């Protein structure tokens, strides 16, 4: 003998699935709005760092990405349309990475700069010497970070609450920089 459940006020149909579906739709809408806001912020940051977005070949400084000799290493540089440097990452012969971000102001309580390439990170220590304008940091050369950068992962920079996305350099410049770092 089987029992049949008693019909509720809605004729036996439950409203729970509809409520769950409505909650899911609201969640997706909020996630979509958050994703759109994040994409706009990243786009703005990339525009801020990119200048006119032109890519250049090694040895020809101008707006966009470039690979240049740098004293005791090789530098991956991103220049603005004015020619001013927005980002410099140097692979030193000592086995360290050195980063410069002239547009950032050093914060006395924050001594860590994190560089990301995909899901690989390089954590650098910020120099507290010199003027507060312009950030300079050094740290260990992380093989995973360089490999990920070489495969085309876009660069990301995090310092305190600032998140910058200078993007991915062109393939030939990535390859030249990573090869020089080995």
Short mmCIF file of the C-alpha atoms (twelve columns), coordinates in Angstrom:
data_MODEL
# 
_entry.id   MODEL 
# 
loop_
_atom_site.group_PDB 
_atom_site.id 
_atom_site.type_symbol 
_atom_site.label_atom_id 
_atom_site.label_alt_id 
_atom_site.label_comp_id 
_atom_site.label_asym_id 
_atom_site.label_seq_id 
_atom_site.Cartn_x 
_atom_site.Cartn_y 
_atom_site.Cartn_z 
_atom_site.pdbx_PDB_model_num 
ATOM 1   C CA . UNK A 1   0.000  0.000  0.000   1 
ATOM 2   C CA . UNK A 2   1.450  3.365  -0.952  1 
ATOM 3   C CA . UNK A 3   0.603  6.664  0.546   1 
ATOM 4   C CA . UNK A 4   -0.076 9.740  -1.486  1 
ATOM 5   C CA . UNK A 5   1.138  12.989 0.095   1 
ATOM 6   C CA . UNK A 6   -1.571 15.407 1.034   1 
ATOM 7   C CA . UNK A 7   -1.996 18.279 -1.377  1 
ATOM 8   C CA . UNK A 8   -0.855 21.636 -0.043  1 
ATOM 9   C CA . UNK A 9   -2.498 25.007 -0.592  1 
ATOM 10  C CA . UNK A 10  -0.968 25.180 -4.087  1 
ATOM 11  C CA . UNK A 11  -2.530 21.932 -5.222  1 
ATOM 12  C CA . UNK A 12  0.462  19.760 -4.332  1 
ATOM 13  C CA . UNK A 13  3.081  21.816 -6.130  1 
ATOM 14  C CA . UNK A 14  5.949  23.175 -4.066  1 
ATOM 15  C CA . UNK A 15  7.240  26.699 -4.562  1 
ATOM 16  C CA . UNK A 16  10.732 25.832 -3.350  1 
ATOM 17  C CA . UNK A 17  12.128 25.092 -6.843  1 
ATOM 18  C CA . UNK A 18  10.782 28.412 -8.122  1 
ATOM 19  C CA . UNK A 19  12.333 30.249 -5.185  1 
ATOM 20  C CA . UNK A 20  15.634 28.484 -5.735  1 
ATOM 21  C CA . UNK A 21  15.527 29.365 -9.412  1 
ATOM 22  C CA . UNK A 22  14.763 33.002 -8.582  1 
ATOM 23  C CA . UNK A 23  17.618 33.113 -6.040  1 
ATOM 24  C CA . UNK A 24  19.964 31.571 -8.612  1 
ATOM 25  C CA . UNK A 25  18.901 34.128 -11.227 1 
ATOM 26  C CA . UNK A 26  19.514 36.987 -8.770  1 
ATOM 27  C CA . UNK A 27  22.933 35.538 -7.899  1 
ATOM 28  C CA . UNK A 28  23.886 35.252 -11.560 1 
ATOM 29  C CA . UNK A 29  22.729 38.809 -12.210 1 
ATOM 30  C CA . UNK A 30  24.831 40.118 -9.318  1 
ATOM 31  C CA . UNK A 31  27.825 38.047 -10.465 1 
ATOM 32  C CA . UNK A 32  27.382 39.413 -13.990 1 
ATOM 33  C CA . UNK A 33  27.319 42.992 -12.713 1 
ATOM 34  C CA . UNK A 34  30.416 42.339 -10.584 1 
ATOM 35  C CA . UNK A 35  32.209 40.718 -13.542 1 
ATOM 36  C CA . UNK A 36  31.326 43.651 -15.799 1 
ATOM 37  C CA . UNK A 37  32.628 46.114 -13.195 1 
ATOM 38  C CA . UNK A 38  35.855 44.121 -12.859 1 
ATOM 39  C CA . UNK A 39  36.331 44.072 -16.637 1 
ATOM 40  C CA . UNK A 40  35.778 47.824 -16.824 1 
ATOM 41  C CA . UNK A 41  38.328 48.388 -14.038 1 
ATOM 42  C CA . UNK A 42  40.895 46.156 -15.757 1 
ATOM 43  C CA . UNK A 43  40.263 47.877 -19.067 1 
ATOM 44  C CA . UNK A 44  40.787 51.266 -17.439 1 
ATOM 45  C CA . UNK A 45  44.015 50.114 -15.753 1 
ATOM 46  C CA . UNK A 46  45.330 48.656 -18.991 1 
ATOM 47  C CA . UNK A 47  44.562 51.906 -20.787 1 
ATOM 48  C CA . UNK A 48  46.278 53.830 -17.981 1 
ATOM 49  C CA . UNK A 49  49.459 51.772 -18.401 1 
ATOM 50  C CA . UNK A 50  49.267 51.168 -22.142 1 
ATOM 51  C CA . UNK A 51  49.471 54.652 -23.549 1 
ATOM 52  C CA . UNK A 52  48.549 54.234 -27.204 1 
ATOM 53  C CA . UNK A 53  48.946 50.453 -26.989 1 
ATOM 54  C CA . UNK A 54  51.611 50.214 -29.679 1 
ATOM 55  C CA . UNK A 55  53.959 47.266 -29.497 1 
ATOM 56  C CA . UNK A 56  57.587 47.745 -30.428 1 
ATOM 57  C CA . UNK A 57  60.448 45.475 -31.362 1 
ATOM 58  C CA . UNK A 58  63.470 44.897 -29.132 1 
ATOM 59  C CA . UNK A 59  65.988 47.719 -29.156 1 
ATOM 60  C CA . UNK A 60  63.541 50.359 -30.431 1 
ATOM 61  C CA . UNK A 61  62.218 52.312 -27.417 1 
ATOM 62  C CA . UNK A 62  58.792 53.780 -27.967 1 
ATOM 63  C CA . UNK A 63  55.261 53.272 -26.682 1 
ATOM 64  C CA . UNK A 64  54.285 49.722 -25.775 1 
ATOM 65  C CA . UNK A 65  56.481 46.799 -24.765 1 
ATOM 66  C CA . UNK A 66  60.226 46.493 -25.318 1 
ATOM 67  C CA . UNK A 67  63.160 44.337 -24.208 1 
ATOM 68  C CA . UNK A 68  66.275 46.354 -23.385 1 
ATOM 69  C CA . UNK A 69  69.724 45.777 -21.891 1 
ATOM 70  C CA . UNK A 70  69.773 46.896 -18.266 1 
ATOM 71  C CA . UNK A 71  73.232 47.231 -16.737 1 
ATOM 72  C CA . UNK A 72  73.661 43.797 -15.180 1 
ATOM 73  C CA . UNK A 73  70.647 42.134 -16.764 1 
ATOM 74  C CA . UNK A 74  67.845 42.437 -19.286 1 
ATOM 75  C CA . UNK A 75  64.665 44.504 -18.871 1 
ATOM 76  C CA . UNK A 76  61.105 44.024 -20.039 1 
ATOM 77  C CA . UNK A 77  59.729 47.562 -20.286 1 
ATOM 78  C CA . UNK A 78  56.269 49.022 -20.904 1 
ATOM 79  C CA . UNK A 79  56.274 52.645 -22.089 1 
ATOM 80  C CA . UNK A 80  53.442 55.138 -22.342 1 
ATOM 81  C CA . UNK A 81  52.716 57.097 -25.528 1 
ATOM 82  C CA . UNK A 82  54.891 59.918 -24.147 1 
ATOM 83  C CA . UNK A 83  57.840 57.495 -23.974 1 
ATOM 84  C CA . UNK A 84  57.846 57.516 -20.167 1 
ATOM 85  C CA . UNK A 85  58.245 54.144 -18.501 1 
ATOM 86  C CA . UNK A 86  55.132 52.739 -16.847 1 
ATOM 87  C CA . UNK A 87  56.616 49.353 -15.861 1 
ATOM 88  C CA . UNK A 88  60.115 47.828 -15.817 1 
ATOM 89  C CA . UNK A 89  60.974 44.253 -14.893 1 
ATOM 90  C CA . UNK A 90  64.676 43.407 -14.867 1 
ATOM 91  C CA . UNK A 91  66.123 39.927 -14.740 1 
ATOM 92  C CA . UNK A 92  69.455 40.510 -12.968 1 
ATOM 93  C CA . UNK A 93  72.530 38.344 -13.525 1 
ATOM 94  C CA . UNK A 94  72.604 37.853 -9.725  1 
ATOM 95  C CA . UNK A 95  69.492 35.666 -10.046 1 
ATOM 96  C CA . UNK A 96  67.048 38.268 -8.760  1 
ATOM 97  C CA . UNK A 97  64.144 40.124 -10.281 1 
ATOM 98  C CA . UNK A 98  63.966 43.902 -9.989  1 
ATOM 99  C CA . UNK A 99  60.782 45.836 -10.704 1 
ATOM 100 C CA . UNK A 100 60.154 49.563 -11.110 1 
ATOM 101 C CA . UNK A 101 56.785 51.257 -11.306 1 
ATOM 102 C CA . UNK A 102 57.399 55.016 -11.612 1 
ATOM 103 C CA . UNK A 103 53.705 55.886 -11.364 1 
ATOM 104 C CA . UNK A 104 53.140 54.351 -7.929  1 
ATOM 105 C CA . UNK A 105 53.802 56.054 -4.626  1 
ATOM 106 C CA . UNK A 106 55.514 54.008 -1.929  1 
ATOM 107 C CA . UNK A 107 53.525 53.413 1.261   1 
ATOM 108 C CA . UNK A 108 55.606 53.281 4.426   1 
ATOM 109 C CA . UNK A 109 53.731 50.336 5.922   1 
ATOM 110 C CA . UNK A 110 53.675 48.204 2.750   1 
ATOM 111 C CA . UNK A 111 56.934 46.503 1.802   1 
ATOM 112 C CA . UNK A 112 55.701 43.800 -0.592  1 
ATOM 113 C CA . UNK A 113 55.058 43.985 -4.325  1 
ATOM 114 C CA . UNK A 114 53.502 40.919 -5.932  1 
ATOM 115 C CA . UNK A 115 53.875 40.185 -9.626  1 
ATOM 116 C CA . UNK A 116 51.607 37.628 -11.222 1 
ATOM 117 C CA . UNK A 117 51.749 35.780 -14.520 1 
ATOM 118 C CA . UNK A 118 48.681 33.593 -14.746 1 
ATOM 119 C CA . UNK A 119 48.550 31.683 -11.460 1 
ATOM 120 C CA . UNK A 120 52.296 32.021 -10.781 1 
ATOM 121 C CA . UNK A 121 53.624 34.705 -8.453  1 
ATOM 122 C CA . UNK A 122 56.881 36.473 -7.708  1 
ATOM 123 C CA . UNK A 123 56.950 38.361 -4.418  1 
ATOM 124 C CA . UNK A 124 59.406 41.245 -4.258  1 
ATOM 125 C CA . UNK A 125 60.530 43.425 -1.343  1 
ATOM 126 C CA . UNK A 126 59.961 47.150 -1.854  1 
ATOM 127 C CA . UNK A 127 62.928 49.434 -1.264  1 
ATOM 128 C CA . UNK A 128 62.165 52.036 1.397   1 
ATOM 129 C CA . UNK A 129 65.153 54.176 0.345   1 
ATOM 130 C CA . UNK A 130 64.903 57.180 -1.935  1 
ATOM 131 C CA . UNK A 131 61.879 59.277 -2.867  1 
ATOM 132 C CA . UNK A 132 58.379 57.988 -2.155  1 
ATOM 133 C CA . UNK A 133 57.280 58.534 -5.778  1 
ATOM 134 C CA . UNK A 134 58.191 55.541 -7.899  1 
ATOM 135 C CA . UNK A 135 58.254 52.016 -6.565  1 
ATOM 136 C CA . UNK A 136 61.374 49.840 -6.704  1 
ATOM 137 C CA . UNK A 137 61.448 46.225 -5.500  1 
ATOM 138 C CA . UNK A 138 63.706 43.154 -5.683  1 
ATOM 139 C CA . UNK A 139 63.210 39.480 -5.010  1 
ATOM 140 C CA . UNK A 140 64.045 35.947 -6.028  1 
ATOM 141 C CA . UNK A 141 63.713 34.948 -9.665  1 
ATOM 142 C CA . UNK A 142 60.781 32.546 -9.598  1 
ATOM 143 C CA . UNK A 143 61.002 29.893 -12.336 1 
ATOM 144 C CA . UNK A 144 57.234 29.250 -12.376 1 
ATOM 145 C CA . UNK A 145 56.506 32.957 -12.796 1 
ATOM 146 C CA . UNK A 146 58.944 33.244 -15.735 1 
ATOM 147 C CA . UNK A 147 57.621 30.067 -17.392 1 
ATOM 148 C CA . UNK A 148 54.047 31.315 -17.126 1 
ATOM 149 C CA . UNK A 149 55.059 34.721 -18.515 1 
ATOM 150 C CA . UNK A 150 56.867 32.955 -21.371 1 
ATOM 151 C CA . UNK A 151 53.703 30.995 -22.216 1 
ATOM 152 C CA . UNK A 152 51.773 34.250 -22.631 1 
ATOM 153 C CA . UNK A 153 50.097 34.774 -19.289 1 
ATOM 154 C CA . UNK A 154 49.292 38.464 -18.821 1 
ATOM 155 C CA . UNK A 155 51.169 40.345 -16.133 1 
ATOM 156 C CA . UNK A 156 49.417 41.565 -13.013 1 
ATOM 157 C CA . UNK A 157 50.866 43.775 -10.312 1 
ATOM 158 C CA . UNK A 158 49.597 44.109 -6.751  1 
ATOM 159 C CA . UNK A 159 50.830 46.664 -4.239  1 
ATOM 160 C CA . UNK A 160 48.776 47.445 -1.158  1 
ATOM 161 C CA . UNK A 161 45.236 48.076 -2.479  1 
ATOM 162 C CA . UNK A 162 46.441 48.869 -6.024  1 
ATOM 163 C CA . UNK A 163 45.941 46.247 -8.709  1 
ATOM 164 C CA . UNK A 164 47.528 46.962 -12.091 1 
ATOM 165 C CA . UNK A 165 47.263 44.934 -15.269 1 
ATOM 166 C CA . UNK A 166 49.972 45.917 -17.742 1 
ATOM 167 C CA . UNK A 167 48.880 42.976 -19.930 1 
ATOM 168 C CA . UNK A 168 50.914 40.445 -21.878 1 
ATOM 169 C CA . UNK A 169 53.928 41.497 -23.928 1 
ATOM 170 C CA . UNK A 170 54.114 40.266 -27.554 1 
ATOM 171 C CA . UNK A 171 55.305 36.660 -27.938 1 
ATOM 172 C CA . UNK A 172 58.723 37.481 -29.412 1 
ATOM 173 C CA . UNK A 173 59.526 39.902 -26.577 1 
ATOM 174 C CA . UNK A 174 58.319 37.449 -23.897 1 
ATOM 175 C CA . UNK A 175 60.505 34.742 -25.402 1 
ATOM 176 C CA . UNK A 176 63.565 37.013 -25.588 1 
ATOM 177 C CA . UNK A 177 63.128 38.171 -21.987 1 
ATOM 178 C CA . UNK A 178 62.542 34.694 -20.529 1 
ATOM 179 C CA . UNK A 179 65.461 33.217 -22.518 1 
ATOM 180 C CA . UNK A 180 67.769 35.956 -21.224 1 
ATOM 181 C CA . UNK A 181 66.647 35.198 -17.655 1 
ATOM 182 C CA . UNK A 182 67.731 31.559 -17.799 1 
# 
